Amino acid sequence: MGDIRMNKITFNLETKMKKVLLMLIFASVIVTGCGSKEEERTRVKSHYNVSVKVLGANETGPIRGAQVRLKYDDIVDGKFSSDYGTADFENIKSRDYVIEISADGYNESQIKIDELNEDKEYVIALVPEITNDDAMVLVSWNGDQDVDLCAFNSKVNEYVNIGQPVDSEQNVFLYADHGSSEPFELLYIHNASDEATRTIYVTEAEKAKEGSPSRMEDDGVTVSVYTNKGLIYSTTASQSETAPIWCPIYIYAGNVYEQQEYISDTTGDDFSWATSKEMSTALAEEDTESEEEPTASPSVDNGIVTIDKTNGPGEERDVYSDRPEDVMYIFFHAFLYGDVDTAYNCFAPFSRPDYEELSDGIESYSDLKDTLEYETKAYHMYNDDEINDLITTIVTERGYVANEIKEAAVLYTHYKTDSNELDDEMIVVRISGRWYIYDYGNVFGGRPVDEN
């Protein structure tokens, strides 16, 4: 009996021990499983999305096919931007990154991310490559503030800003955001190597008008200068400052000089150049006072506007006017008088000719300067369907998404020399208020005038 009792006790102990062991194993599995789920949650939280939108700083819109490279250590993840200029990187680990962006015809740009810890969206403005003595100044920022770029040009003693985006000699021109949400503006300086001072200002207009503190410095406001050598200078506003006007640099004879002045008191001097965002009407008013306004009558049948009186080439012209023919006069005046840069910049960024070929063409026609007469006799404004067709054509033929085109027109032009008389057509487009040439037709190889 004792042996039997002992055997039962032994059996019961073994059974209980097995149960305890199974419970411990089961508990271990549960704990391990919970740990795995916790690690999974932690892993998901430590992975984020990064989106990059690539735009042309000179108002050319989204850049398709830009190379966007996400780099860490020796590893590179590369993508090409879409038709909308976007490149997306999903579920990437939290760490330091460098993003490099490049596209044909543009200077490269770079973003540094210190310890990615949230989803990020970046808008990157690429500055066109420069082949002459011009310069471009880019201001960019990271937030949603309305920041403006301004310049004072000592050569003509004028301010250039969103209200007056080009000076009287068309040497300094501002590609402004015009109230859009894009966090950048670009200033173009023609022949930046000449002996004139261009002082650069960055402003938050509403705060400057109020004389109240600004927070634009908190958003990493950065000014960068580009020449034919690429990026030559860059500076970021101090986050300890709250001034609504920042003067970081001035440019003289092609060189950049630091100023780093923060202006908080805007009550003493005339700061209207920094506070006004209204487009200037001074040129239009001067034309009204000095000359009779051109009259025009629309054709009922085909929508063609016939210009009854076209002022001559000597009239003050403005690419920002409501008259699409103005860019044609500016172009031909520059063409005949050897101003290659002005002629080149009359073309839309997606339809510019080769600079050297244009220069050679201008030189070959220099003898026509005193004999060629040119005018726009009429024009036809495109309707919405025609604009959409034009954008489709540009995408197909040029590989460029030109959605920023809001207006377009065909100019019916007329040319006359001592020995010949020709009619032709020129297509012009309006981007951000400025007229550009898209297709200048056959120019001097146009159709002979119909004798009838």
SULQUIPE-V471930 format. One record per backbone hydrogen bond with DSSP energy under -0.5 kcal/mol. NH is the residue of the N-H (numbers start at 1). CO is the residue of the C=O. If there is no record, write none. Layout:
BEGIN
NH;CO, NH;CO
END
This chain:
BEGIN
5;1, 6;2, 7;3, 8;4, 9;5, 10;6, 11;7, 12;8, 13;9, 14;10, 15;11, 16;12, 17;13, 18;14, 19;15, 20;16, 21;17, 22;18, 23;19, 24;20, 25;21, 26;22, 27;23, 28;24, 29;25, 30;26, 31;27, 32;28, 33;29, 34;30, 35;31, 36;32, 37;33, 38;34, 39;35, 40;36, 41;37, 42;38, 43;39, 44;40, 45;41, 46;42, 47;44, 48;92, 50;89, 51;120, 52;87, 53;122, 54;52, 54;85, 55;53, 55;124, 56;61, 57;126, 59;56, 61;56, 63;54, 64;62, 65;81, 66;63, 67;102, 68;66, 68;79, 69;67, 69;100, 70;68, 70;77, 71;69, 71;98, 72;75, 75;72, 77;70, 78;76, 79;68, 81;66, 82;86, 85;82, 87;52, 89;50, 92;48, 94;46, 95;93, 97;113, 98;71, 99;111, 100;69, 100;98, 101;109, 102;67, 106;103, 107;127, 109;101, 111;99, 113;97, 113;111, 114;112, 115;113, 116;95, 120;49, 122;51, 124;53, 124;122, 125;123, 126;55, 126;124, 129;105, 135;189, 136;226, 137;187, 138;136, 138;224, 139;185, 140;222, 141;183, 142;219, 147;145, 148;203, 150;201, 151;160, 152;199, 153;151, 153;158, 154;152, 154;197, 156;153, 157;153, 158;153, 160;151, 161;164, 167;172, 170;167, 173;188, 174;165, 175;173, 175;186, 176;174, 180;177, 184;182, 185;139, 186;175, 187;137, 188;173, 189;135, 190;171, 190;188, 192;133, 192;189, 193;133, 194;191, 196;194, 198;196, 198;251, 199;152, 199;197, 200;249, 201;150, 202;246, 203;148, 204;244, 205;203, 208;204, 209;205, 210;206, 211;207, 212;207, 214;242, 218;215, 219;215, 219;216, 220;217, 221;216, 222;140, 223;235, 224;138, 225;233, 226;136, 227;230, 230;227, 232;225, 232;230, 233;225, 235;223, 237;221, 241;238, 245;263, 246;202, 247;261, 248;246, 249;200, 250;257, 251;198, 252;255, 253;194, 253;196, 254;192, 255;252, 257;250, 259;248, 260;248, 261;247, 263;245, 263;261, 264;262, 266;264, 271;269, 274;271, 275;271, 276;272, 280;163, 285;281, 286;282, 287;283, 288;284, 289;285, 290;286, 291;287, 297;306, 299;304, 303;299, 305;379, 306;297, 306;304, 307;305, 307;377, 308;295, 308;306, 309;295, 311;309, 315;312, 321;318, 324;322, 326;323, 327;324, 328;325, 329;325, 330;326, 331;327, 332;328, 333;329, 334;330, 335;331, 336;332, 337;333, 338;335, 339;334, 340;338, 343;339, 344;340, 345;341, 346;342, 346;343, 347;344, 348;437, 351;348, 358;354, 359;355, 360;356, 361;357, 362;358, 363;359, 364;360, 365;361, 366;363, 368;365, 369;366, 371;368, 372;368, 373;416, 375;414, 377;375, 377;412, 378;412, 379;305, 380;410, 381;303, 382;408, 387;383, 388;384, 389;385, 390;386, 391;387, 392;388, 393;389, 394;390, 395;391, 396;392, 397;393, 398;394, 399;394, 399;395, 400;394, 402;400, 403;401, 405;402, 406;404, 406;430, 407;430, 409;428, 410;380, 411;409, 411;426, 412;378, 413;411, 413;424, 414;375, 415;422, 416;373, 417;420, 422;415, 423;447, 424;413, 426;411, 427;439, 428;409, 428;426, 429;436, 430;407, 431;429, 431;434, 432;404, 434;431, 435;319, 436;429, 437;346, 438;427, 438;436, 439;427, 443;440, 445;442, 446;443, 447;423, 449;421
END
